[in-house]
Every structure is written in C-alpha cells, then in structure tokens.
Amino acid sequence: MPPRQRLTPAERRAQLLAVGARLFAARPYEEVLMEDVAAHAGVSRALLYRYFPGKRDLFAAIYQQAADQLLAKSRFDSTGSLTEQLVEGMDAHLDYFIANRNAVLAGNRVLAGDPLIQTIIANELDVIRSRLLSVLPLADDTTREAVSQVLKSWLVFVRVLVVDWLTTETCTRTELRDVCVGSVLGAIRPLLPADPAPQ
C-alpha cells in the first residue's frame, strides 16, 4: 500500500472517485471490490466506507460525475449548426463510452434495475432533450410536445443501440455516430417549419 497522503475531504473524495473510475473502467462491475479501491487509493477500507457506504454508492457517484462532464460537452447553441453540435455531443459520449465500456455496461445492464443509477441516466437524457428543444425552431406548444416525444424516444434508441454496440461492434464508430445523428434529424424534420440540417 502506498503511503497515505494528507488531503482535504474534497480532495480525498475526488481521489477515491478517480481511483474507482479507473477500476470500474478496467474491470466488470462484479470484479471491482471496495478493498481494491482502498488499496489503489492508499487508504484504509474504513476511510473509504466513510465516503462511500458501499460499492453501488461509489459507482453512482462516479456515474453522476461522468454524466455532469458529458453534459458540459453537449451544449447546444441556436446560432451554430445543429448537425455539427449533435456530432460533437455524440463524439463526446462515444469517447467516454468506449474508454469506460465496463462502467457503461454496468450502468445499463448489471444495474439496470437500480433506481439511483437509472435516475442519473434519465436525468442526463432529460437535460439533453431540454437543450435540444431550446434550440429548435418550434412553431407552437403542440409542435414542442410532438418534438419532445420524438427526442425522448430517440434518446432511448441511442442508449440501446450504443450499449448493444459496446457488446458487439457491428459497424464502425463513425457509422454508429452518423446513424444516431441522422436518425434524429430525419425524425424531427417533418415536425419543423425549416429543415434542421439543410444541405
């Protein structure tokens, strides 16, 4: 065990999250033990449990941090090209998903019934949907509701497709991204007064 460093509570929590994130990215969820996290962080198990009462709590904190970081990279601006912004957002998500394949599969499969993990995922998707709605040219409330429903379904489609792709890569990463972006542009186009992605 490496010598223990004196850190503030915020620094220690950040360190434990970073160590946990590396382990959850490298191994399937079932193979990550709290004892391993403590050992890699150079702290006692008792100290680790003071910050995170269990493995699921640690994983949830890591997943929330990742969701926050991905949302920061998925901002939409009504003055920019919607297609370019969708590509940037999908690229950020795919980069994270590929680098953290085990963690993503854990959140979407192993812990698919866990209310806390699913709330983190649902909240992130709701923010993305809200941001997209804010930049689209919507004629009225009825159109807004219709587009909102389409976006909600599209986000579920993307989630299922990408998780399946992480298990069996049936196409290239670029093809996957382009399918996701193209599907939403095609789905909302009939509901908008102007083409969201003119050629």
C-alpha positions as CSV (number, residue, x, y, z in Angstrom):
1,M,0.0,0.0,0.0
2,P,1.5,3.4,-0.9
3,P,2.0,5.9,1.9
4,R,-1.2,7.7,2.8
5,Q,-1.3,11.4,1.8
6,R,-3.0,14.1,3.8
7,L,-5.8,15.5,1.7
8,T,-8.8,17.7,2.4
9,P,-12.1,15.8,2.4
10,A,-12.9,17.2,-1.0
11,E,-9.5,16.2,-2.4
12,R,-9.9,12.7,-0.8
13,R,-13.3,12.2,-2.3
14,A,-12.0,13.3,-5.7
15,Q,-9.1,10.9,-5.4
16,L,-11.4,8.0,-4.4
17,L,-13.7,8.8,-7.4
18,A,-10.7,8.9,-9.8
19,V,-9.4,5.5,-8.5
20,G,-12.8,4.0,-8.6
21,A,-13.5,5.3,-12.1
22,R,-10.2,3.7,-13.3
23,L,-11.1,0.3,-11.8
24,F,-14.7,0.3,-13.0
25,A,-13.4,1.2,-16.5
26,A,-10.9,-1.6,-16.4
27,R,-13.0,-4.4,-14.9
28,P,-16.5,-5.7,-15.0
29,Y,-18.6,-4.4,-12.1
30,E,-18.7,-7.7,-10.3
31,E,-14.9,-7.9,-10.2
32,V,-14.3,-4.5,-8.6
33,L,-14.0,-4.8,-4.8
34,M,-14.0,-2.0,-2.3
35,E,-10.9,-3.5,-0.8
36,D,-9.2,-3.0,-4.2
37,V,-10.3,0.6,-4.4
38,A,-8.9,1.3,-0.9
39,A,-5.6,-0.4,-1.7
40,H,-5.2,1.5,-5.0
41,A,-6.0,4.8,-3.2
42,G,-3.6,4.0,-0.4
43,V,-6.3,4.3,2.3
44,S,-7.9,2.0,4.8
45,R,-11.2,0.3,4.0
46,A,-12.7,2.2,7.0
47,L,-11.8,5.5,5.4
48,L,-13.2,4.5,2.0
49,Y,-16.5,3.4,3.7
50,R,-16.8,6.8,5.4
51,Y,-17.0,8.4,2.0
52,F,-19.0,5.7,0.2
53,P,-21.1,3.2,2.3
54,G,-20.9,0.6,-0.5
55,K,-19.7,-0.2,-4.0
56,R,-23.0,0.8,-5.5
57,D,-22.7,4.3,-3.8
58,L,-19.2,4.7,-5.2
59,F,-20.3,3.6,-8.7
60,A,-23.3,6.0,-8.6
61,A,-21.1,9.0,-7.6
62,I,-18.7,8.1,-10.5
63,Y,-21.6,7.8,-12.9
64,Q,-23.0,11.1,-11.8
65,Q,-19.7,12.8,-12.2
66,A,-19.4,11.3,-15.7
67,A,-22.9,12.5,-16.6
68,D,-22.1,16.0,-15.5
69,Q,-18.9,16.1,-17.5
70,L,-20.7,14.8,-20.6
71,L,-23.4,17.4,-20.3
72,A,-20.8,20.1,-20.1
73,K,-19.5,18.8,-23.5
74,S,-23.0,18.6,-25.0
75,R,-24.2,22.2,-25.1
76,F,-26.4,23.4,-27.9
77,D,-26.4,26.9,-29.4
78,S,-29.1,28.2,-31.7
79,T,-26.6,30.1,-33.7
80,G,-24.5,27.1,-34.6
81,S,-25.1,24.2,-37.0
82,L,-27.3,21.6,-35.3
83,T,-25.6,18.8,-37.2
84,E,-22.2,19.8,-36.0
85,Q,-23.4,20.2,-32.4
86,L,-25.0,16.8,-32.5
87,V,-21.8,15.2,-33.9
88,E,-19.8,16.9,-31.2
89,G,-22.2,15.7,-28.4
90,M,-22.2,12.1,-29.8
91,D,-18.4,12.1,-30.2
92,A,-18.0,13.1,-26.5
93,H,-20.4,10.4,-25.4
94,L,-18.9,7.7,-27.6
95,D,-15.4,8.6,-26.5
96,Y,-16.4,8.2,-22.9
97,F,-18.5,5.0,-23.5
98,I,-15.6,3.3,-25.4
99,A,-13.0,4.3,-22.8
100,N,-15.3,3.2,-20.0
101,R,-17.0,0.2,-21.6
102,N,-17.3,-1.8,-18.4
103,A,-18.8,1.0,-16.4
104,V,-21.3,1.8,-19.1
105,L,-22.4,-1.8,-19.4
106,A,-22.7,-2.0,-15.6
107,G,-24.9,1.1,-15.5
108,N,-27.1,-0.1,-18.3
109,R,-27.2,-3.9,-17.8
110,V,-25.8,-5.0,-14.4
111,L,-27.5,-2.2,-12.5
112,A,-30.4,-1.8,-15.0
113,G,-32.9,-2.2,-12.1
114,D,-31.2,0.1,-9.7
115,P,-33.3,3.3,-9.2
116,L,-30.4,5.6,-8.3
117,I,-28.3,4.7,-11.4
118,Q,-31.4,4.8,-13.7
119,T,-32.3,8.3,-12.2
120,I,-28.8,9.6,-13.1
121,I,-29.2,8.3,-16.7
122,A,-32.7,9.6,-17.0
123,N,-31.8,13.0,-15.7
124,E,-28.9,13.3,-18.2
125,L,-31.2,12.4,-21.1
126,D,-33.8,14.8,-19.9
127,V,-31.3,17.7,-19.9
128,I,-30.1,16.8,-23.4
129,R,-33.7,16.7,-24.6
130,S,-34.4,20.1,-23.0
131,R,-31.3,21.6,-24.5
132,L,-32.3,20.4,-28.0
133,L,-35.8,21.7,-27.6
134,S,-34.4,25.1,-26.7
135,V,-32.5,25.5,-30.0
136,L,-35.1,24.0,-32.4
137,P,-37.5,26.3,-34.4
138,L,-40.8,25.2,-32.8
139,A,-43.9,26.7,-34.1
140,D,-46.1,26.3,-31.1
141,D,-46.7,24.2,-27.9
142,T,-48.3,21.3,-29.9
143,T,-45.2,21.1,-32.0
144,R,-43.0,21.3,-29.0
145,E,-44.8,18.4,-27.3
146,A,-44.5,16.3,-30.5
147,V,-40.8,17.0,-30.9
148,S,-40.2,16.4,-27.2
149,Q,-41.8,12.9,-27.6
150,V,-39.7,12.2,-30.6
151,L,-36.5,13.3,-28.8
152,K,-37.4,11.2,-25.8
153,S,-37.8,8.1,-28.0
154,W,-34.6,8.9,-29.9
155,L,-32.5,9.1,-26.7
156,V,-33.8,5.7,-25.7
157,F,-33.0,4.4,-29.1
158,V,-29.4,5.8,-29.0
159,R,-28.9,4.4,-25.5
160,V,-30.0,0.8,-26.5
161,L,-28.1,1.0,-29.8
162,V,-24.8,2.2,-28.2
163,V,-24.9,-0.3,-25.3
164,D,-25.5,-3.1,-27.8
165,W,-22.7,-1.8,-30.0
166,L,-20.3,-1.9,-27.0
167,T,-21.0,-5.6,-26.7
168,T,-20.8,-6.4,-30.4
169,E,-19.3,-3.8,-32.7
170,T,-21.4,-4.4,-35.8
171,C,-20.3,-1.2,-37.6
172,T,-17.5,1.4,-37.2
173,R,-17.6,4.1,-34.5
174,T,-18.2,6.8,-37.2
175,E,-21.0,4.8,-38.7
176,L,-22.6,4.4,-35.3
177,R,-22.4,8.1,-34.7
178,D,-23.8,9.0,-38.1
179,V,-26.7,6.6,-37.6
180,C,-27.6,8.3,-34.3
181,V,-27.3,11.8,-35.7
182,G,-29.0,11.0,-39.0
183,S,-31.9,9.3,-37.2
184,V,-32.8,12.3,-35.0
185,L,-32.6,14.7,-37.9
186,G,-34.8,12.6,-40.0
187,A,-37.3,12.0,-37.2
188,I,-37.8,15.7,-36.3
189,R,-37.6,17.1,-39.9
190,P,-41.4,16.6,-40.7
191,L,-42.3,18.5,-37.5
192,L,-40.3,21.6,-38.1
193,P,-41.1,24.6,-40.3
194,A,-37.5,24.6,-41.6
195,D,-35.0,21.8,-42.3
196,P,-32.9,21.5,-39.1
197,A,-29.9,20.3,-41.2
198,P,-30.0,22.0,-44.6
199,Q,-27.5,20.6,-47.1
